[in-house]
Each structure stands twice: as C-alpha cells, then as structure tokens.
C-alpha cells in the first residue's frame, strides 16, 4: 500500500485519537470518550509498526510516534495523589531503597560509627586527645551543657519550656545542614562525604569519651540515645547517598559520566528524602524529650533502646511483603 493511500485511509482515526489525548491531558475527557481509548491506542501502535516496516517517510513515523508516546503516558500514568505516594514511599519504598544500596550504606555506617566508637575509646583512655579536635572553650561549654545539676540538658540548657519550639526549629536547620553537607559533597568524587562522615564521627566520639571519663556520662548518654537513633542513622544514610554520587563519577561504567550521575542522583535524592524525615523526627525528640530532666535516665535508656530497635526493624524489615506499598 502506498503511503498516500495509507494516510488518507487512517488519518481520521489518528485525528480522533489526538482529540481524545487532548481531552485527557486537559482533564476534560468524559467516560464515554475513554471507553474507546484502549482500542484506538492499540490500533495506532499497529499503524506505527506498519509504517516502520513499509519504510514510510520519517515525517509520518515521527507523527505516529508522538501520538503513541502521548497515548502510552495516558494509558499507564499513575493516578495516585502526592500524599498516597509519600505514604507508600515511607511504608515500603524507602527501606527497600536502603537495602538495595546496602554497599554504600555499609561503607558509610562503618566509617561514621567506626570513627565515633574508636575516638570515644581513645579519648576515654587518653584525656588530652580531646583538645586535638575541640578547643578548651568548647570543652567547657560541653561540660556545662551536660552538667548533672543542669535544669535542662543540651544546647541552651537554661531556656524555658516555652522555647522548645524555637529549639525544634534550630535542631532542624542544624541537622539538615550537616546532612546536606555530607550528601552534596559526594560530588567531589566521594571525598567530601568521606571527610564529613569521619569529621562528625570523630567529633561526636571525642565529646562522648571526654564526658564519660569525667563522670557526665549518664546525662550525656541519656540525652543522645533517644534522638540519636534517627539523627545518627540519618547522617550515615546521607553519606551513603553522597557515595552514590561520587561512585557514579569515579566508575560510570559504559555510560557517559553525566548520564551515570543523573541515574545515581535519582536514587540518592530519594535516600535524602528519607534522611530529612529522620532528621525531623530527631529534632522533635531532641527538643521535647531528650533535653528534659523530669524522666529518669533509666526511662530514657529504655525509650532510646526502643527507638533504636524501631529504626533498625523499619530499615531491615519494612516493605518485604510481596504486596507491600510501592
């Protein structure tokens, strides 16, 4: 069949399908119009295959391909609302993503928590080591913050309970700033993420070791154990997202570096979305629970242990069912 005859015979069908697409894209299609959409979409795909097989002009093939692509987008588009997508991501998508990126997560966690534990032990055994990382004024400030006789623990310990919302905002900005540094610096071939993971791990470990050695361990550990489940895990995950970017630049494989980075950034940004949620929870707990002294340290330890178990169970177990939210 000649192209001219093919076009004259099927142009009305293509025009009708184009009209359906316009109505669907504007959100003004009625139920009667949609009933014939699937059949016309299949017919258009058949016409496209025939045009390609018969070697018709590129102009006609491009026209049919555009209609087919628009039809595919309407036929397979996701209809769920943003809220439902977020819920599915939180219930199953984020923990599955963390497990799928287990290599980056394990490396980042080992660097961060390993440096934290090692520096804490060294500072406890060799007290003067604290001053290699923290100035004497900062050490004095840390001791004041976690003094067992303080009315409230942590930063700005002399604030009133009415300032908790202000501190909630402060903790959000501070924590997200640290996580963003750790993530975005991964563009420096992963070296930036490596630096910030080690730096934060060494700093936290040094403070923990020093305060434990001088007898302030109970107020310090009872303060950090609750929100630390979310905050420390978030920092490690931010580092894993940064390593994802850095590895795409270092070892893009057969892809151009720009394309490899684009693909890696898609998953890395999803990781960061979960990190932000963790940091919001950490800031809330730190402002309204960790800093208070009305609960005994033993109660805080029990609550903190429960929160750590919750975080680990969520990351390791959530979203494993075959029909888990996606």
Secondary structure, 3 states (H helix, E strand, C coil): CCHHHHHHHHHHHHHHHHHHHHHHHCCCCCHHHHHCHHHHHHHHHHHHHHHHHHCCCHHHHHHHHHHHHHHHHHHHCCCCCHHHHHHHHHHHHHHHHHHHCHHHHHHHHHHHHHHHHHHHHHHHHCHHHHHHCCCHHHHHHHHHHCCCCCCCCCCCCCCCHHHHHHHHHHHHHHHHHHHHHHHHHHHCCCHHHHHHHHHHHHHHHHHHHHHHHCCCHHHHHHHHHHHHHHHHHHHHHHHHHHHHHHHHHHCCCCCCHHHHHHHHHHHHHHHHHHHHHHHHHHHHHHHHHHCCCCCCHHHHHHHHHHHHHHHHHHHHHCCCCCCCCC
